[in-house]
Amino acid sequence: MVHHSGQKKETTIHPIRITILVGLLGFSVLCLLVSRVHAIRLLAPSVRAIIGNGIGELDSDDQYLWMGTDAGLSRIELDDFEFDNWTTFTTDDGISGNNITAMDIGHGEVWMAAAHDSSLKQSEVGDGISVTRDGGNSWTTFRPERGAGLANTVWGLAVTPTTVWAAAWNAFGLFDTGLIRSKDGGLTWNAVNPNPNPNGEFTFSVLADEPRIWVGTAGGIARSTDDGTTWAVSTTADGLTGPWVFTMDIQVINGDSTIWAGSWTTGQSGERYGVVRSIDSGLSWTEVDTFANIQAIDFAFVDSTVWVATVSGLWLSTDAGQHWQRLDKADGLASEDLVSVHALGDTVWTGSAQDGLSTSFNRGGTWEVSRASVPTVTLGAPARADTIETYAFPNPFSPINHGAVRIRYSISAGADVTVEIFDIANQRVISLLVNQSQASGEQFVRWDGRNGRNIRVANGVYFYTISTQTGLQAFGKIMVLD
């Protein structure tokens, strides 16, 4: 959810938005970076509707509002928005994946990245990076991955006239760093190391205003004034509330720029969630007191108006951050668990982690909600474009803020069902159900984020399996973030 110059917005969320691999910090760096052009597809859009309720990315160009969801990339004519005439692109149309993790728009191009929810035995997570230069009529997909075929999830994109920057979570240790860039339109990619500090190779976000570059990492904010040749790093010692910087954006008022960033804790003493801002291009940072211990996911600006999407509602300031108003479900929003926001004039859109899109045509005075119905395929049945075998929500999941995550799935006939949670090392965390008899139809299982010893689990990625005694299986992934 990072934006480039000119206040165009890049991506989260995603829900998706927002899935962050936090294990595997000790994996070693392998091989040299290689890239492949995976596919060029020219197809008609396959779905004329919204098919995903997890909306981690929102951005616009001159013609369309673009929306990255957990089930595809959707667009709608800005002039016809009230008619709800959506088009959704999926892998059938040539994009790299259906779970959109990053997006940026600029210079006549729409760039996006995706990742898939893999089963326990699958090693690939990132699905690649795609671009359209004709409004979605055709797509080109790139896979800047190692020769071993493993790909890291891209969480941030920034597009400039000369460079495409991608911030990846270097979970597999396969890149020299999490930050990569292409100067030839995606044909080749090179690793750039912006932060030599511990965990600095794990990147969430990137903001580009050439030759200035800012990168949000798991070890602070790295900044460059010479197009990535040299770097300086800001940490909690420089005003950040926590070392993880998941989102950044630039607000411009009368030619003066302010950088806003969501600063996240890792759970260490003295850290906390918060929002920080800089009026000197990132040399120093000041905390915005209103957001103490609030997890900020995305920003949007219209002149002096600031919108902040958080896991505890949408925040609005009409005076550049001096005073704030909080909006939630009581004001008409679909959800308080928000992972994206975008604004144009009097219109503002905000995406939720699992509950659809909220739109206001009067700067937050009233809201309209758009949702997709997301059915689950019965276990063992053929999948369709508008169905999934299982999903978990909210995701990312905060045991403190959410209480429990719900795992949804379907079975076509009564069966004995087992549902188990595993950690990143494939060690069983807890068995939620063991051969429990369930009737046919939609099912929900709750997990409170604790292991079999009733101890709250650490932040990170966890996998779940659903299996029946007849041999049917489904797999999913849950990101725990407190």
N, C-alpha and C positions, 0 to 999 in steps of 0.2 A: 504494500500500500504506500508506495513512494511515488513522488511526483517529480516531473522534470521542470525545466524553466517555462515561464509563461503560464504557470498555475494549471497546466494540464496534469492530470493525475495518473499515476501508474497502477498499482494494485493496491487481502487478504483475505486474507482473510483469511480467505477464503476461509473462508470457514475452514479454511476452509479449511475454510477457509481457512483455514489457517492451520495446518498440521506441521509441527516442527520436530525434527529428529534431534533429540538431545543426548542420546547415548552415543556409544562408539567414539568417545572423544580421544581414545588412545590409539585408534587405527593409524598405521603409518602411510606415508605418501607413496604412491606407486607410479610407474610409467610416465611417459610424456603425454601431454594433452593432444588429442586428435579430434577432428570433427567430421561429420558426414551430413550431406544434404539427404534427409531421409525420404521426403516425398514432396511432389508438387501435385496438387489435386485441383481440378476444376469441375465442381459439381453444383447442382442446385441445392439450396438449403433444404435440410431434411425435415425439420420440425417447425411448424408455424405456431409456436406457443412457448411460454416459459415452462421448463421441465425440471428446474432445480430451485429449492427454497433456501439453500445456503448460498448467500450472495457476498462473496469476499472481495469483489472488484467492481468499481464503478468509474466510468470515464466517458468523455464525449469528444467527438470531432465536430466539424461544421454541419454534419447531416444527421448523425445518429447518437443516441445514448447507447453505450456498450456496457454489458453486465456479465462479469465472470461468475459462474455459479458452480455448484458441485455436480452439475449434470450437463454442462456445455456452456458455450459462449453465446449470449443473447444480444440482440440489438433491436432498436425501435426508432422510427423517424421522430426527431425532436418535434416537428410540426404536427405530428399525428399521435402524440403520446397518449392523449386522453382516449383514443380509440382502442388502446391496448392491443395493437397489431404487432406482436413480437415475432421475430425469427430467431431460432436457436441453431447454432452450428455445433455439430458433434464430430467424432472421429470419422463418421461416414462422409463428412464434407472435407476432410483432410487436415483438421487441427490435430495437434499432437496427443491430446487427451481430453477427457470430459470434466475432470476435476480441476478447475482453473485456480492456479496458485499465484499468478502474477500477471499484470497487464500494464502496458503503457502505450500512449497514442501520441503521434507527432509526425509532422512532415509528410502527411498523406499516407501514413502507415499505421497499422494496428498490430502490435506485438503482444503475444501471450505465452505463458508457460503453464504446464499442467503436470500433475502427478496422479498416480493411481493408488488405491488402497490394495496393497498386495496381501497375499496369503503368507503364512509364516515361513514357507519354504522359498518364497520368491525374494530375490535380492535387488531387483531394479525397483526404484521408487519414482524417480523423475521420468516423465514421458517425453520431454524435449521442449523446444521453443518453436513457435509458429508465427508467421507474419502474413498479412494480406496487404496488398498495395492497391486493391480495387474494391474496397468496401465489403469484402467477404466473398466475392465471386470466385476467387481462387486463393489457395493457401500454399505456402511453402513451409516445410518443417525441417528443423535442424536438430541434431542430437550431439551436442558438444560433450561427448563422453569418452571414457577410457576404452582402450582396445578390449578390455575384459567384458565390456557391455554393461557395466554398472553405471547408473546415472543418479546424480544428486538432485534433490528437489530445488527448483528455482523459486525464491520467494520475492524477489524484487527485480524489476526491469526499469531501465531509463534509456530513452532514445534521444540522440542529438543528431544534427546534420551529418556528422562524420562517424559516430560510434554507437553501438548498442552495448550497454552494460547489463550484466546479469549477476545478481547476488544469490548465491546458492549455499545451502546448508551442507557443509562438506562432511557428511556423516560417514561415508565410506572411506574417507581419507584418500580418495582417488584423484582429486585435484591438488595442485600445489597450494591452492588457496580456494576459498569459496567464491571469490570474485573473478569473473571472466569477462572478456570484452571481444567484440568483433568490429573491425574497421572496414569490412568489405561486404556489409549487408548480411552477415550470418554465415558466409561460406567457410570462414576459418575463425577459430577462437583461440585466445591466449589468456593464460592465467596472470593475474595481477595481485600482488600481496600488499594490501593496504595497511595491515596491522600485525606486526610481529609479536605483539603481546600474547599471553596465554588466552586461548580460545578466539583469537582474532581472525583465524581462518574460517570461522563459522559466521556467515553473513546473512542478514535478513533483508536489507533494504539498500537502495542506492538512489542518489539524487544527483542529477548532472546539469550543470550550467557552464558549458565549456568556456575556459579550461578548468573551471572549478568542479570538483567531484567530492561528494560526501557519501560515506558508506556506514550503515548501521551494522555493527557486529555484535558478537557475544562478549566482546571485550572493550566496548565503547564505540565512539564515533571517529572514524578515520576521515581526514580531509586532505585534499590535494589542490594546489593552485596552478599546477602545471600539467594537467591532463594525465595524472597518475604516475608521473615520474618520481616524485618525492611525496612523502606523506607525514602528517602529524596526527596524533591521537588524543582525543579528549576522553577522560574517564570520570568516575565518581569524584575524584579529587578536583575535577574542573567544573563540578556542578551537576553532573548527571545523578539522578536518584537511584539508578541501578545500571549495571554494565550491559544488559541486553537492550539494544535499540532496534525495535521492530518496525517502526514507521517514522518517516520524515516528510516534510513538505515545506514549500516556500510561500510566504505571503508577501505581496508587493503592494505598497500603498504610496502613491505619488513618487514612485521611483525608489523608495526605501524598502529594503528586504529584511524580513524576519524569518529565520528558520525555526520551525516547530518540530519537536521529536517526542515520541512516546518512549519513555525510559522504563525498563522492566527489571524487577528484582530476580535474583537467582535463589533467594531464600537466605542469603548470608546476613549476618548481623549488620545493622546500619543501612541496609538497602531497602527500597520500597518502590512500588509502582508510582509513576508520576508523569507529568508533562513538563518539558523544559523548552526554552526558546533562546535564541541567540540573535542579537542585532549587529554582530560584528563578524559575520560569515563563519561562525563556528569557533572562534577563538575562545570565547567564554560563554557559559550557559547559566540561565537563571530559572529556578523552579517556579511553576505556576501553582500557587498554594492551593487553589480550588481542587486540584487533581491529586492531592496527597492520597496515596494508597488506592488510586483508581487506575485500572488497566486501559490505556488508550490504544486504539487500533488504527484509526484513520483520521485525516484532517481534510477540510475543504474551506475555501475562502471566496468571498465576493467583496472586494474592497476591504473595509474594516470589519466586516462580519466574519466570524470564525465559527466553524462547525467542528465538533470533535465527537467521533463515534467511539463509544466505550462499551465494556461489558456490563455497565450499569447505567445505560441510557445515552441519549443524545444531548450534548451540551452546546449551548448557543451563546455567543457574545456579539453584540452589535457595536462594540467600541474597542476592537482590537485586543480583547482579553482583559479589560479592566473589571468588567462585571459579567456574571454568568447566570444563565437560566438552564435548568435541567428539564428535559422532556422524556416521558416514558409512555407506557401503555395507557395510562389515564388520559394522556393528551392525544391518543389515537394511533400511536405507533404500533406496528405489528409485534414488536418485542423490545425488551430492554437490553438484550444481548446483541449488540450491534458491532459489525465488523467492517463496514465500509460506508462512505458518505461522499456525495458529489453535489455541487451547486452551480447553477447558471442563473444569474439574475435573481428573480423571485422564486425560482423553482429549486427545490432540494430533494435529493433522493438519499435514502439510507437503507443499507442491506443488513439483514439479520443473519445470525449464524445458522438458523434452521427454520425460520418462520416467514420468509418472503421479503418483499420490497415495500417500503413505505415512501410515498410521494406527497410532497406539499407544493402547491402552486402559489402560496402566499407566505413564504419564508417561515414556515412552521406553524402558522395559525391553525390550519386544519390539515388532516392527513387522509390519504387513500391507500389501501393495502392491496397489493397484488401477490397472489400465491399460486404455486403449482401443486397439484395433487401428485404425490410421489408414492405410488404403490410399490410393494415389494413382490418380487417373483416368488412363488412357492418353491421351496427347496427342491432342486432336481428338475425344475421346469425350464424350458428354453427362455433365455432373457430377451426382452424387447428393448427398443431404444428408450422407452419412457418408464422402465422399471429397473429395480435393483434387487439383489438377493437380500441384502441387509444393510442397515446403517445405524449409526449411534448419534444421539443428540442430547444436549449440546456438545459440540465438538469443534474446537478444544473444550475441555471440561475442567472446571475449577471446583474441586470438592468443597472449598470454603464458600464460594459464591453460589454454586448451583445445587449443592447437596448430593445430587446423584445424576448419573448419566443413564439414559434409557437406550437399550439395544432393541431394535425392531427387526422382525423377520416374519415369514409366513410359512405355514405347512399346509399341504393340501388335504391331509387326513390326520386323524389322531395318531400320535407317536410319542415314544419316550425320548426326551430331548436332553442333551448335555450342553451347557454353555460354560466355557472356561476362559479366563484371562491369562495371558502370558506376557512376560517382559521382553525387552529387546534381545536378551540372551536366550530366548526360548525356554525360560524357566517358568513353570506354572506359578501364578500369583494367587489365584483363588478359583474355586469352582462355584459358579453361581447356581447352576442346576446340574444334577447328576441323575440321568435316566428318569427324569420327571415326566409323568404322563401329561400331555397337553392335547387339547382339542384342535381341530383344523381351524385355519384362518390366521389373521394377524395376531402376533404375540409381542409382548414387551417384557424385558427383563431389566431390572435396575441394578446399578453398581454404584456404591458410595465412595469408591476410590480407596478402599482399604483392602489389605491382603488377608490371607487365611488366618493370620494371628491378630486381626482387628487393628493393624497398624496402618496409618495412612501412607500410601505409596509416594515415592519421590516423583518430581516432575519428569516427564519423558513420554516416549511413545510406548503404548501397550497394544497388543493384538488380542483379538478374541476369536474363538472358534465356536460354531454352532454345529452340532452333529446329532444325528438320530441313530437309533439301533439298526435301521435299515440301510445305513451307509451314506445317507445324504449329508453334505457339509456346506457351510458357508463361512467366510472369513471377513473380518473387518479390523479397523484400526481406530484407536482412541488416543488423543493427545491430552495428557494431564498437565495443566498449567495453573499453578497457584502463585 
